[in-house]
């Protein structure tokens, strides 16, 4: 669907909702405002409607960019029509949020998706919710509650790509699922989230199951200083008609290379239903302009490969460490309702300038010359990435991002060659990000 046509449809949908409800409420007086997006609100507070959007425009340069048998095919090694370098619209979101009496809702569509994932596959969040006790009960399509970087909005992640402890790795292809969730705060420094969902998103058969939860604790929470601790557990059980329970690490940027670390049920003789069980821990420390954070995830995939003539499971670890520093003196914004960090508020007329670095690693412990869950035929299956970045926020709703990736896929020896194999490459990516 072309972007312009999709935006017209969204504006028509928004206008219809607003006019319909305003008519139903006997022409109650409404107020229009613009603060981080268009807002319509009735005087009695029973009706609210908001329109937001975001655009992420990316550019990528990959190296090496010449044909070489020592490197996987990417960059200009591909035919021109498949070249991964160049420009792309990463995201073009239109978001409608609102409230009718005690019911909140959100409808978000990404018009930058390609033809194979057109509507309704292009829907990101689409849910209704209501306050129930200390938390919010949500029904529809949304992100499962698992992981600090995974739960952070794409508008607010510090680097252009999420680490391997997210849907970029451990939860590959399962960023948005459909089901029911309950999230809230027990105290100001203690939050939780629980969910039961189908292993599907809109446009797919309602198949498979996913359930789990996340808990967050702030042992230190005061002006200019914060300590965040959290953990999450999840179990995804896939069948032939659901999304796969798999781990595919996307390294070197979104247009870089994918390395499979295992697929549940890929082994010959595996049953129809196979699961991925994951435990993850997270921590962060923010003091003044400095923020340090990291996550560790340990995941087991059922029946990924044959060994000794029988199906065997795989154990995969993924972790990252990250540091960011605001040269212009801003402090990290923390969102307690989500248990994650948000965008900074620039304090000078020149905006906010942030430097960031991250080390990221993912590895299948079960890979060997006899066991081959990664399908590489090598003795090792490990991916590591060093990412260096700079963010400039001239205004709170505009960000320019520069990321440089140094990526390695360390695959050890192969059954045909005793020489260790390591694939190196680097990527330079730039993003222009606008939100309202």
C-alpha angles and dihedrals in degrees: 000000000000115000094237093051092047092051091050090053091050093050090049090050091049093048093048093051093048096047094044095052094041088054093048092052091061094255095300111187114266133196126220121208139162117218114140087339140347115310130191117188133172120230092241091054094235095113132046131164130181136183122206135164144179136200124198115187115187136193124193136193118187129198136235089041101176131082111277132158088214093068136052117258109274139121114020092347084084125075111275092253090057098040110138094204122092137046132336140166100241096183137003106175129183112191130191117190131170153130134247108191105304096346121094122194141185131194118184128173131182111218093184094076120112127251094268091061100040124145127347089022088056092064113110108178121009115159149126123224143178136192112260119176112311094344149039124265111214129191124185135038119339142124117295111241102257130123139003098253094035093058093045115101118252086239090061109036110119097228128037093253132041119241128255091270089073139057086295086072128349096034095036114185094357104095095123122034135169124245143073130311139178121203133168151124122276089187134354090270101035125069137168143185131196129184144177114193146162116254089243143077130217113302094033130091112272095251138140127023137252126184136162145108148232134222127196129193129185106201089176121035119158139124109304095357133076141163118201124194125176147153137194137193129195142170122201117190114192133193133186094279100043133075111286124260095229143133117227117167114213105203133179095032132310092294093045126091131307121219119191113221094184145312123228110239095016092121118099109254094027117145122252093257120056130170143211116209118194136184118187135180127196138188138178137178123196124185121166110312093345124091125180122185143161143170135202124199129186117192136181121206118198121232100351099153148000122260122171089356094300133097114260135191128238131226117209130185127197130178143156140188121206138183130188132183129192106217089193094057104254120146127225116268113227122202110207094188089063101026091232143096124271139195121302124243109234111236099194135055089248092060130233123310120198132184120200140178132186138185114202131183136177126180141172107223092195097062116113140138088272098040117049113181091147092055091228099114090227136119094243138039113192135138125193131179134188112200125190119188148171127203126195120192107190085174132007092257098044126067133175113201132195119188129178118193128200105190134183131184104198107196101164121211125345127221088249099042131039092203114105113248123218123167114207128188140147135215134197114203132182127191134192108201126190126175135174 
